[in-house]
Amino acid sequence: MSEAPAMRKRNKKRYGGSKNKKRRGFRELEVGMEGILITCNMNERKCTSEAFSLLNEYADNLYGPENLADTEDSNTEDEGEDPDDAETALKKEVTKIRSSTEKQQRRFQALDSGAANVVFIRTQNIDPAELVHQILEDLYQTKKRKSRLILRMLPVSGTCKAFPEDMEKYLGSFLEPWFKTPNHASYQIAFKARNSSHNKREDVIKALAGLVGRLNPENKVDLTEPELTIIIEVIKTVCCVSVVRHYTLFRKYNLQEVAKTETNQKQALQEMAETGANQKQALQEMAETGANQIPPAQAEVAEAQSESDGHEKGGAVVKEGVAKGAWQSDVTEGGD
């Protein structure tokens, strides 16, 4: 009898204990991080693998190959220390662990972004805006596609809490290098919120435009060809910020669009125009067909009226929609 409770407990732990738990050590996007937001259409796992390959390719060209420090030699440095000094040994062990963690941390690390079809790649000792701009500039010049799943690649140069007072305080200092006197530029604001209801688009843009104007009145909004674009991406309670160049030229930092040639772009526009024309024609034909058809209610009234008239005329029944020859034969038979 004593085995039954143990069996039930084991089954519960085995089948339902960790059902909704996340993988141990799998971190999420947090305030204070820098990195790159990458959007995709489903299949985030393959998109992440594709992103690692692309980022490492260009990071090697900009910063050199990644070197992971080997900490094995440090384990033998203090072999001659007094083993009885437990407190000193413990402090040194903690220091070694921290040092090893910092040295072994990769320059790119995939984290949970908190939104579907969005991957966050955390960066270490790398300027994400510079790296992403280099990738897009190369794709724009060569027109060579290097990704199948990645759609947009947005740098995250800073993060803060996604509440109005926190955003105003953080952005006031973050935007100074680009917009504070004597610096000034034409700009636009690209705002997107995912899984968040803390901020409305109109309120954020209005407040941010006022903030930029206070930094320098010469800063002007330009929605056509701005010099700079302020990207605000809110995911849950984290606000991701960056200031980028050539946002319009690089097709809103869309890797698929920026790699298209002018011929492909014109062909795509032409196909869209033809599709729109075909849809318009189909709608027009449907409208004309509907105009030529009598609604069911009116058809029933006409049929009842025809039957009534047929009885009065010796049984000749006239029905809506019957061919002329058939209608004449019906009249003849009724007349007889």
N, C-alpha and C positions, 0 to 999 in steps of 0.2 A: 504493500500500500504506500510505502514511503517513496517508491520510485515514481509514482504518478505525478506528484507536483513537480519533481525535478524534470520529468519528461516534458510536461507542459511548458515549463520555464525555458527549457532548451529549444523547443520548437518555436516559441515566441521570439527568442533572440535570433534564432537561425533564419526565420522566414520574414520577420517583420521589424526587427530591431533597427536596421540601418536603411530602411526603404527610401526615406526622403532625405537622408544625409548627403552632403556634398563630399566630394573626394577630399581626403585629408591633405591640407597644404595648398589647396586650389583657391587662390585669392581672387578678389574682385577689384574692379576699378574703384579707387579711393581718392579722397582729397589729398593733394600734395604730389600726385604722380604726374609724369610726363610720358608721352608716347604718341601712338598713331591709332586713330579710329578707322576701321576698314569695313565697308558695307559690302554685302554680297546677297545673292539670291539663293537662299538655302545652303546646305552643305558647308557649314562653318568649319568643319574639321579640315576638309581639303583646301578651303580658302586660307586657313591659317598656315598650312604647309606651303602653299603658293606664296603667301606673304613673306614667310621666313626666307625663302629662296631669293625672292626679289630684293628684299631689304638688305640681306647679306651681300648680294652682288654689288649693289651700289655703295654700301657702307665700306666694303673692302677698298673700293676706288677712292673714297673720300678720306677715310680714317685709317686704312690699312687693315690687314687681317686681324681677326680677334685672337687675343692671347689669353688663355686661361692659366693663371698662376698655379704652379705646382707647390703644394705646401707640405709635401712629404718630408723635406729636409728639416722643416721647423720642428718636427716631432722629436728630433734627437738633440736639439740644442741644449736642453736643460737636464740631460741625463745625469749630470754630476751633482744636481741639487740635493739638498737634504730631504729625504722622503718623510721625515718626522714633522716637518713644518706643513701641516695640512692646510692651514689657511692660505699660505702663500701659494701652495700647489694648486688649490682650488681657483684662486684669482687668475693664475697663469693659464689654467685650462679654459676658463671662461673667455679670456682674451684671445686665446688661440682659435676657439670656436667662432667668435665674432669675426676675427681677421680672415679665417678660412671662408666664411660665408660671403664676406664682401669681395674677396678675391675671385671666388668661383661664380659670382653672379653674372649671368650672361647679359650681353648688351641688348638682346631682344627676349622678352618674356611674354607669353600669351596669358591674358587674364580674362575673367568673365566680365563682359561689358555691362551686363544688366539689361540688355535689349536683344530681341531676336534679330538674326541676320546682321549683327554688328559684332565685329571682333576688335578687341583692344590689345595692342601690342605695346607693352611698357618698354621704354628705352632707358639706357644707362650711359651717361657720358657722351651723349649724341644729341645734336640739335635736330629735333624731328622736323621742324619747318624747312631747314636747309636740305635735309635728306629727301623729303617728299618732293620739294621743288626740283631737285636734281633729277629725280626719276621722271617727273612729268615733262621737264624740259627736254630730256633725251627722247622720250616717246613722241613728243610734239615734233621734234626735228627729224627723227628717223622714220616715223610712222610705222614702227615695228611693234606689233602686239606681243607683250610678254606675260600676259595673264589671261585666263579664261573665266575665272570665277570672281575676281576682285572687280568691284564697280568703282567706288570712290575711296580715296585715300586721304584722310584729313589729319593734319598734324595737331597734336595737343601740347602746346607749350606751357600750359598752366591749368590748374584745377582749383576750384573752391566749392563751398557749399552752395547749392542752388536755391538760395533764398534771397529776396531782393536786397536786404541790408548787407548780407555777406557778399553778394555780387558787386554791389556798388563800392564797397570798401576795397575789395580785391582789385577790381578793374581800374579803380582810380590810380593805383600805382603801377599795375601791369601795363597799361597803355601809354605811360609817359614816354618811353623811348621813341615812339612813333609820332605822338600827337601833342606833346607838351612843348610850349614855347621854348626855344625858337623853331622846333620841328613842327611841320604841318603837312597835310596831304589830303587829297580827295579820297573818299572812302565810301564803302557800302557795308551793310550788316547782313550776314547770313545766319538766321536763327532756326534751330530745330530742337524740339523737345520730344523725348521718348519716355513713356512710362512715368510721366510727371504731370502734376496738375498745380504746381506751385507758382508757375509763371505763365502769363499770357503773352503771345507773340507781340502784340501791339504795345503792351506796357513795357516790355523789355527793350524793344527797339527805341521807343520814345525816351526812356530813361538813359539808355546808352548814348543816344545821339546828343542829349543834353550834357552828359558827362564829357564827351569828346569836344563839344563846343566850349565848355568851360576851360578845358586844358589849353585851347588856343582857338580864338574866334575865326582864324583863317582856315580851319579845317572845314571842308565843304563836302556835302553829300553828292555823290555822282553814281547813279545807277546804271550808266552806260559803259563807261570806261574808267573805273576808279583806279587809283594808284595802289590802294590797299583794300583788303577785305577783312573785316573782323568776323571771325567764325565763332559762333556760340552754339555748342551742342550740349543740351541738358539731358542726362540719363538718370532717372530716379532723382536722387538728391545730390548729384554731382554735376557741376557746371564745368565743361571743358572749353578752353579758350585758346585761340591762336590768331595771329595777324599774318596774312599771306599776301604775296604778289601774284599777278597774272591769273587771278581767279576766273575771270571771264574768258581770257585767252585759252586757258587750259580746261575749258568746258566744265567748270565747277569742280575741278580736280577729279574728273571721271576718267579713269585709265582706258576704258573702252572707247569713249568718244574722242579723246585727245589723239589717239593713234589712228583714227580714220583719216584717209586722204580726202582732198577736196572733191574728187570724183565720187567717192563713196558717200560723202555727205550730200552732194547734189542728188545722187541717185536715191538716197534715203528720203530726202525732201520731196523728190518727184513721186516716189512710191506713196508717201503720205498724202500728197496732193491728189494722186489718182484714186487712192482709197477713199478719200473724202468726197471726191466727185462721184464715185460709184455709189457710195452711201446716200448721197444727196439725190441721185437719180432713182435709186431704189425707193427712197421715201416718197419721191414725187409720184412714181408709178403706183405705190400703195395708196397714196391719197386719191389719185385719179380712179383707181379701181374701187375704192370705197365710195367715191361720189357716184359711180355708176350703179352701185348696188343699193337696193331698197332695204332699209333696216327691217329686222324680223317683225316688229310690231306693226309697221306699215304694210308689210306683205300679208299679214293675217287679216288686216282690215280690208285690203284690196281683194283677197280671196273670198272673204265673206260677202263682200259687195257683189263680186262676180257671180257667186252661187245664187244670190238673191235675184240678180238680173236674169240669170239663166232660167230660173223657175218661171219668171214672169214671161219669158220669151219662148215658152214651150220646151224647156229643158236644155236649152243651149247653154253650156257652162264655159265661161271665158276665164282662163287662169293666167296669172302673170308669169312671164318667162317662157311660154310655150311658143314654138316656132309658128310662123305664119300659116304654113300648109296644114299643120295639125290643127291649128285653131279653126281654119275654114272647114275641115272635115267634121270637127265637133259641132260646128254650127249647122252644117248640113244634116248631120244625123239627128240633132235636136229638132230641126225643123220638120223632119219627117214624123 
